[in-house]
Amino acid sequence: MFNIVLLEPEKPTNTGNIGRTCYLTDTRLHLIRPFKFKMDDKTLRRTGLDYWKDVDVVIYDNYEDFLLKNPGINIYYATTKASSYYSDAEFKDGDFIMFGKESAGIPENILNENKEKCIKIPMTNKLKRSLNLSNSVAIILYEALRQSEFNSLL
């Protein structure tokens, strides 16, 4: 099973969509506080459809709490500031893939401590923004699933 981690998510629509993707791919969703919404937000439930109640979600108080409760894990950090592409990563069952909040991404100090595990999705530099968070999660998660020959889906 793969693990998607959202660090301080801000938009319930993205989190709901990501939860739906996680449910349909047998992926665990990890949410790290603070959030910009409440877990009973109607938009969160609406975008997660009927799946939200069944999503495998683990919630943490902060990044340190997440690390404390998951010692020794392999984490990839999705960021526009990486030099390696997500397709260069060698994903294994049980890996964690972290995404930062929509407005700012993963904090620089976390990225600097984990440069060798930072990955990006190739994009033009026409805009100063990146892809939508739920799209980014789907792109990278499906690459991880492809590398595992979709074993968790069969």
C-alpha positions as CSV (number, residue, x, y, z in Angstrom):
1,M,0.0,0.0,0.0
2,F,1.2,3.5,-0.9
3,N,0.8,6.5,1.4
4,I,-0.1,10.0,0.3
5,V,0.7,12.8,2.8
6,L,-0.8,16.2,2.7
7,L,1.1,18.7,4.8
8,E,-1.3,21.5,6.0
9,P,-3.9,21.2,3.3
10,E,-5.9,24.3,2.6
11,K,-8.7,23.4,0.2
12,P,-11.4,20.9,1.1
13,T,-12.1,20.3,-2.6
14,N,-8.6,19.1,-3.2
15,T,-8.5,17.0,-0.1
16,G,-11.8,15.4,-1.0
17,N,-10.7,14.6,-4.5
18,I,-7.4,13.2,-3.2
19,G,-9.3,11.1,-0.6
20,R,-11.5,9.7,-3.4
21,T,-8.3,8.8,-5.4
22,C,-6.8,7.2,-2.4
23,Y,-9.9,5.1,-1.7
24,L,-10.1,3.9,-5.3
25,T,-6.4,2.9,-5.3
26,D,-6.2,1.3,-1.8
27,T,-3.8,4.1,-0.7
28,R,-3.7,5.5,2.9
29,L,-4.1,9.3,3.2
30,H,-2.2,11.1,5.9
31,L,-3.2,14.6,6.8
32,I,-0.9,16.9,8.8
33,R,-2.5,19.8,10.7
34,P,-3.2,22.6,10.7
35,F,-5.9,22.5,8.1
36,K,-7.8,25.4,6.6
37,F,-11.1,23.5,6.9
38,K,-12.9,21.2,9.3
39,M,-13.1,17.5,8.7
40,D,-16.9,17.7,8.6
41,D,-16.8,20.4,5.9
42,K,-19.6,19.7,3.4
43,T,-17.3,20.5,0.4
44,L,-14.8,17.9,1.6
45,R,-17.6,15.3,1.8
46,R,-19.1,16.3,-1.5
47,T,-15.9,16.1,-3.5
48,G,-15.0,12.8,-1.8
49,L,-18.5,11.6,-2.8
50,D,-19.8,8.5,-1.0
51,Y,-16.2,7.3,-0.6
52,W,-15.1,9.8,2.1
53,K,-16.5,7.8,5.0
54,D,-14.4,4.8,3.9
55,V,-11.1,6.6,3.1
56,D,-8.2,5.3,5.2
57,V,-7.2,8.6,6.8
58,V,-4.6,9.2,9.6
59,I,-4.4,12.7,11.1
60,Y,-1.4,14.2,12.8
61,D,-1.0,17.3,14.9
62,N,2.1,18.5,13.1
63,Y,5.0,17.4,11.0
64,E,7.0,16.3,14.0
65,D,4.1,14.1,15.2
66,F,3.9,12.5,11.7
67,L,7.7,11.7,11.8
68,L,7.4,10.4,15.4
69,K,4.5,8.0,14.5
70,N,6.2,6.8,11.3
71,P,9.8,6.0,12.1
72,G,12.1,4.7,9.4
73,I,9.7,5.3,6.5
74,N,10.8,6.2,2.9
75,I,9.3,9.6,2.0
76,Y,9.4,11.3,-1.4
77,Y,8.7,15.1,-1.3
78,A,6.8,16.5,-4.3
79,T,7.9,20.0,-5.1
80,T,8.5,22.3,-8.0
81,K,12.0,23.0,-6.5
82,A,13.4,19.5,-7.1
83,S,16.0,18.6,-9.7
84,S,14.7,15.0,-10.2
85,Y,11.5,14.0,-11.9
86,Y,8.9,11.8,-10.3
87,S,9.5,9.3,-13.1
88,D,13.1,8.9,-11.9
89,A,12.0,7.7,-8.4
90,E,12.0,4.0,-7.7
91,F,8.8,3.7,-5.7
92,K,8.2,0.6,-3.5
93,D,5.2,-0.7,-1.7
94,G,4.8,1.2,1.6
95,D,6.5,4.4,0.4
96,F,5.1,7.8,1.4
97,I,4.7,10.7,-1.0
98,M,4.3,14.1,0.6
99,F,2.7,17.2,-0.9
100,G,2.6,20.6,0.6
101,K,-0.2,23.1,1.1
102,E,-1.6,24.7,-2.0
103,S,-0.4,28.2,-1.4
104,A,3.2,27.5,-0.5
105,G,4.2,23.8,-0.9
106,I,6.5,22.0,1.5
107,P,8.6,24.3,3.7
108,E,12.1,25.0,2.5
109,N,13.7,23.6,5.7
110,I,12.0,20.2,5.1
111,L,13.1,20.2,1.4
112,N,16.7,21.2,2.3
113,E,16.9,18.3,4.8
114,N,15.7,15.8,2.1
115,K,17.0,17.0,-1.2
116,E,17.8,13.5,-2.5
117,K,14.2,12.5,-2.0
118,C,12.6,15.6,-3.7
119,I,10.8,15.0,-7.0
120,K,8.9,17.2,-9.4
121,I,6.5,17.0,-12.3
122,P,7.9,18.5,-15.5
123,M,6.1,21.7,-16.5
124,T,6.8,24.7,-18.7
125,N,7.7,27.9,-16.9
126,K,5.0,30.0,-18.6
127,L,3.3,30.6,-15.3
128,K,4.7,31.0,-11.8
129,R,2.2,28.4,-10.4
130,S,2.1,24.7,-10.5
131,L,-0.5,22.0,-11.3
132,N,-3.5,21.6,-9.1
133,L,-2.7,19.6,-6.0
134,S,-5.2,16.7,-6.6
135,N,-3.9,16.4,-10.2
136,S,-0.3,16.3,-8.9
137,V,-1.2,13.6,-6.4
138,A,-2.9,11.5,-9.2
139,I,0.1,11.8,-11.6
140,I,2.7,10.7,-9.1
141,L,0.5,8.1,-7.3
142,Y,-0.3,6.4,-10.6
143,E,3.4,6.3,-11.5
144,A,4.1,4.6,-8.2
145,L,1.2,2.1,-8.9
146,R,2.6,1.5,-12.4
147,Q,6.0,0.7,-11.0
148,S,4.4,-1.8,-8.6
149,E,2.6,-3.3,-11.6
150,F,-0.7,-2.2,-10.1
151,N,-0.5,-5.0,-7.6
152,S,-2.6,-3.3,-5.0
153,L,-5.4,-2.9,-7.5
154,L,-5.6,-6.5,-8.7
